[in-house]
């Protein structure tokens, strides 16, 4: 009886141990395979993210995106997402971090191609090759006219600075990216003008009738306004240099016009005799030497022309009726050229107006009705 009781007492104990051991075995098995499962899931997520990172993006057409300086990765991601060139912000941020490109993404204005992948976008932003804009200041504009162009540019930012001194801007086409301010582009124009003068000045001809860069710039501005033909600039420069050497007055119409308009624009009519007779600092028919300031912003060709003028005996020039000028070394020859020009003027006045496309782009100098006997230019 005792054995039966013991057997009965032991049976329940053995029955309770088995489930405990079974649970532990299952737990150990689960823990053994858990890292593998996690690894498989993580690998799947990684492969999916990688596939999405390199897959074609949602943009149906090329899209221009402006990324302002200082946005940071989160700001850049949001801006790209708002522009509908990203399909997933988290994958993009993760991909950028994994590729260690977070600090290499550059601000700027970019054109994202249609269906560009996130990987493509990262490469574009790392390159820093943003959209290039251009602004052109033509040769011969006054500083006031140049500032009108700067002010009207739709891409440049910030207020238009005060009009810089006449002749201090280099006429040129300037490349810039969005974010450039008007003040900075004007500074570039001024620095370019200074750099050009400093480059050319040491290579000037000997015995020029002016001893400073400022005087050379003033004469270059007159040459620029006297002719729109590149081939004539050296000849016009030679005439004025010859006249200065002989202490002859320059007698340049554009200087009078500048004195009247203050550089605000073209005169729009012939010079009056009263304006020819009036003594002002800019009336080179009445005052000796150069006017006090440049009368426009001359280009490189005009500056080179006055620093290295050709050796000629010419002292006069007048319009020849073909868009250029007739040059002469004697007053008698010049008078004949003037007479010829008067005949051309009469014929032109009687003929129908030319179509707009035939009108020269650069205003021709006005001819006074009663020109002094020793005029240099038209």
C-alpha positions in Angstrom: 0.0 0.0 0.0 2.9 2.3 0.8 4.4 1.7 -2.7 1.1 2.5 -4.4 0.8 5.7 -2.4 4.3 6.8 -3.4 3.7 6.0 -7.0 0.6 8.0 -6.9 2.4 10.9 -5.2 5.2 10.9 -7.8 3.1 10.8 -10.9 1.8 14.4 -10.7 5.3 15.7 -10.2 6.7 14.1 -13.3 3.7 15.4 -15.3 4.5 19.1 -14.3 8.1 19.1 -15.4 7.5 18.1 -19.0 5.6 21.2 -20.1 8.3 23.4 -18.4 11.1 21.8 -20.3 9.1 21.9 -23.6 8.6 25.7 -23.1 12.2 26.3 -22.5 13.2 24.3 -25.6 10.8 26.3 -27.7 12.0 29.6 -26.2 15.6 28.6 -26.9 14.7 27.7 -30.5 12.9 31.0 -31.0 15.8 33.0 -29.6 18.2 31.0 -31.8 16.3 31.9 -34.9 15.3 35.4 -33.9 18.5 37.1 -35.2 18.1 35.3 -38.5 14.5 36.4 -38.8 15.5 40.0 -37.9 18.4 39.8 -40.3 16.1 38.6 -43.1 13.6 41.3 -42.4 16.3 44.0 -42.2 17.9 42.7 -45.4 14.5 42.8 -47.1 13.9 46.4 -45.9 17.4 47.4 -47.0 17.0 45.9 -50.4 13.6 47.5 -50.8 15.0 50.9 -49.8 18.0 50.5 -52.1 15.7 49.6 -54.9 13.5 52.6 -54.2 16.6 54.9 -53.9 17.8 53.9 -57.4 14.4 53.5 -59.0 12.9 56.1 -61.3 11.4 59.1 -59.5 7.9 60.5 -59.7 8.6 63.7 -61.7 6.9 63.5 -65.1 8.8 66.5 -66.6 12.1 68.3 -65.8 11.5 70.3 -62.6 13.4 73.4 -61.4 14.0 73.4 -57.6 15.5 76.2 -55.6 17.4 75.1 -52.5 18.3 78.2 -50.4 21.5 78.2 -48.4 21.3 76.9 -44.9 18.4 74.5 -45.4 20.2 71.3 -44.1 19.2 67.8 -45.0 15.7 67.9 -43.6 15.0 71.2 -45.4 16.4 70.0 -48.6 14.3 66.8 -48.4 11.1 68.7 -47.7 11.8 71.1 -50.6 12.4 68.2 -53.0 9.3 66.4 -51.8 7.2 69.5 -52.2 8.5 69.8 -55.8 7.3 66.2 -56.4 10.7 64.8 -57.4 11.0 62.5 -54.4 8.8 59.5 -53.7 9.9 58.9 -50.1 11.5 61.3 -47.7 12.7 58.7 -45.2 14.4 56.6 -47.9 16.1 59.8 -49.3 17.4 60.9 -46.0 18.6 57.5 -45.1 20.3 57.0 -48.5 22.0 60.4 -48.2 23.3 59.5 -44.7 24.5 56.0 -45.7 26.3 57.6 -48.7 27.9 60.1 -46.3 26.7 63.0 -48.5 24.8 65.0 -45.9 27.3 67.8 -45.7 28.1 67.7 -49.5 24.7 68.8 -50.8 25.1 72.3 -52.1 22.5 75.1 -52.2 21.4 76.4 -55.6 18.9 76.3 -58.3 18.8 72.9 -60.0 16.9 71.3 -62.9 15.9 67.8 -61.9 15.4 65.6 -65.0 12.1 63.8 -65.4 12.0 60.5 -63.5 15.4 61.2 -61.9 16.1 58.7 -59.1 17.0 59.7 -55.6 20.6 58.6 -56.3 20.6 60.9 -59.4 19.4 63.8 -57.3 22.1 63.3 -54.8 24.7 63.3 -57.5 23.2 66.5 -58.9 23.2 68.3 -55.6 26.7 67.1 -54.8 28.0 68.5 -58.1 26.8 72.0 -57.3 26.2 72.6 -61.0 23.2 74.8 -60.6 21.3 76.6 -63.3 23.4 79.4 -64.8 21.7 82.7 -65.5 23.2 85.6 -67.5 23.0 89.4 -67.5 24.5 91.5 -70.3 25.5 95.1 -70.1 26.3 96.3 -73.7 29.2 98.5 -74.5 28.6 102.3 -74.4 25.7 102.4 -71.8 25.9 104.9 -69.1 26.0 103.7 -65.5 22.4 104.9 -65.1 21.3 102.8 -68.1 23.3 99.8 -66.9 21.5 100.0 -63.5 18.2 99.9 -65.3 19.2 96.5 -66.7 20.3 95.3 -63.3 17.1 96.5 -61.7 14.9 94.8 -64.3 16.6 91.4 -64.1 14.0 88.9 -62.8 16.4 86.5 -61.1 18.8 88.8 -59.3 17.8 89.4 -55.7 17.9 92.4 -53.3 17.6 96.1 -53.8 19.3 98.0 -56.6 22.4 99.8 -55.3 23.1 103.5 -55.9 24.3 104.3 -59.4 28.1 103.8 -59.5 30.5 106.3 -61.0 30.4 106.7 -64.8 32.9 104.4 -66.5 33.4 102.1 -63.5 31.5 99.1 -64.9 32.9 96.7 -67.5 30.3 96.0 -70.3 30.2 92.2 -70.5 27.9 89.2 -70.1 28.1 87.9 -66.6 27.1 84.4 -65.4 25.4 84.0 -62.1 23.3 81.5 -60.1 20.0 82.2 -58.4 20.7 83.8 -55.0 23.1 86.4 -56.5 22.1 89.9 -55.3 22.1 93.1 -57.4 24.7 94.7 -55.2 27.1 91.7 -55.7 26.7 91.7 -59.5 27.4 95.4 -59.6 30.5 94.8 -57.5 31.6 92.2 -60.0 31.2 94.6 -62.8 33.3 97.2 -61.0 36.0 94.7 -60.1 36.2 93.5 -63.7 36.6 97.1 -65.0 39.4 97.8 -62.5 41.1 94.5 -63.3 40.9 95.2 -67.0 42.5 98.6 -66.7 45.2 97.3 -64.5 45.9 94.5 -67.0 46.1 96.8 -70.1 47.7 99.9 -68.6 51.3 98.6 -68.3 51.2 97.7 -72.0 50.2 101.1 -73.3 52.1 102.9 -76.0 54.7 105.5 -75.1 54.2 109.3 -75.2 50.4 109.2 -74.9 48.9 112.6 -74.2 47.4 111.4 -70.9 49.2 110.1 -67.8 46.5 108.4 -65.8 44.1 105.5 -66.1 41.2 107.8 -65.4 42.1 110.0 -68.4 42.5 107.0 -70.7 39.1 105.7 -69.5 37.5 109.1 -70.2 38.9 109.1 -73.8 37.8 105.4 -74.3 34.3 106.4 -73.3 34.2 109.1 -76.0 35.6 106.6 -78.6 32.9 104.1 -77.5 30.1 106.7 -78.1 31.5 108.0 -81.4 31.3 104.8 -83.3 29.4 101.5 -83.1 31.8 99.8 -85.6 34.6 97.7 -84.0 36.9 98.3 -86.9 36.7 102.1 -86.5 37.6 102.3 -82.8 41.3 102.4 -83.4 40.9 105.1 -86.1 38.7 107.2 -83.9 41.1 106.9 -81.0 44.0 108.0 -83.2 42.1 111.1 -84.3 41.5 112.2 -80.7 45.0 111.3 -79.6 46.4 113.4 -82.5 44.2 116.3 -81.5 45.2 116.2 -77.9 48.9 116.1 -78.9 48.3 119.3 -81.0 46.3 120.9 -78.3 43.2 120.9 -80.5 39.8 120.6 -78.9 38.1 117.2 -79.2 34.8 118.7 -80.5 32.9 115.5 -79.8 29.1 115.6 -80.0 28.6 112.7 -77.5 30.2 114.8 -74.8 27.7 117.6 -75.3 24.9 115.1 -75.2 26.1 113.7 -72.0 26.3 117.1 -70.5 22.7 117.7 -71.5 21.1 114.4 -70.4 23.4 113.6 -67.5 23.7 110.0 -68.8 20.0 109.3 -68.4 19.5 108.3 -72.0 19.8 109.5 -75.6 19.1 113.1 -76.5 16.6 112.1 -79.2 17.1 115.2 -81.3 19.9 117.1 -83.0 22.2 119.3 -80.9 21.1 122.9 -81.0 23.5 125.7 -81.9 22.8 127.3 -78.5 24.1 124.1 -76.9 27.2 124.1 -79.0 27.9 127.6 -77.9 27.3 127.1 -74.2 30.4 126.6 -72.1 30.0 123.6 -69.9 32.6 121.0 -68.6 31.3 118.5 -71.1 31.2 120.8 -74.1 34.4 119.8 -75.9 33.8 122.4 -78.6 34.3 125.1 -75.9 36.7 123.6 -73.4 40.2 122.2 -73.9 41.2 118.7 -73.2 39.1 116.0 -71.7 35.7 116.3 -70.0 35.8 115.7 -66.2 34.4 112.1 -66.2 33.8 109.3 -68.7 30.5 109.7 -70.6 29.7 106.0 -70.6 31.1 102.6 -69.7 33.6 101.6 -72.5 34.4 98.1 -73.5 37.7 96.4 -73.8 38.2 97.2 -77.5 37.8 101.0 -76.9 40.2 100.9 -73.9 42.7 99.0 -76.0 42.3 101.5 -78.8 43.2 104.5 -76.7 46.1 102.8 -75.0 47.6 101.7 -78.3 46.3 103.9 -81.1 47.5 103.4 -84.6 50.0 105.9 -86.0 48.0 108.1 -88.4 47.8 111.7 -89.4 44.0 111.9 -89.2 42.6 114.9 -87.3 38.9 114.8 -88.5 36.1 112.4 -89.2 32.5 112.7 -90.2 29.7 110.2 -91.1 30.1 108.8 -94.6 26.4 107.8 -95.1 27.1 104.0 -94.9 27.1 103.6 -91.1 30.8 104.4 -90.8 33.0 107.5 -91.0 35.3 109.3 -93.4 38.6 110.2 -91.9 40.9 113.0 -93.1 44.1 114.7 -92.1 43.5 118.1 -93.6 40.6 120.6 -93.1 40.1 120.9 -96.8 39.6 117.2 -97.2 37.4 117.2 -94.1 35.2 119.9 -95.6 34.7 117.9 -98.7 33.6 114.9 -96.6 31.2 117.1 -94.6 29.7 118.4 -97.9 29.2 114.8 -99.0 27.5 113.9 -95.7 25.2 116.9 -96.1 24.0 115.6 -99.5 23.4 112.2 -98.0 21.4 113.8 -95.2 19.2 115.7 -97.7 18.5 112.5 -99.7 17.8 110.6 -96.5 15.3 113.2 -95.4 13.4 113.0 -98.7 13.3 109.2 -98.8 10.8 107.0 -96.9 11.8 106.0 -93.3 13.8 102.9 -93.1 12.2 99.8 -91.5 13.0 99.4 -87.8 15.3 96.5 -88.4 17.6 98.6 -90.6 18.1 101.3 -88.0 21.6 101.0 -86.4 21.4 99.6 -82.9 23.7 102.3 -81.6 22.6 106.0 -81.9 24.7 107.8 -84.4 26.2 111.1 -83.1 24.1 114.1 -83.9 25.4 116.7 -86.5 25.0 120.3 -85.5 23.3 122.5 -88.2 26.3 124.9 -88.1 29.3 122.9 -87.4 32.5 124.7 -86.3 35.2 124.7 -89.0 37.4 122.2 -87.0 35.0 119.5 -85.9 36.5 116.2 -85.0 33.5 113.9 -85.2 30.0 113.9 -86.4 
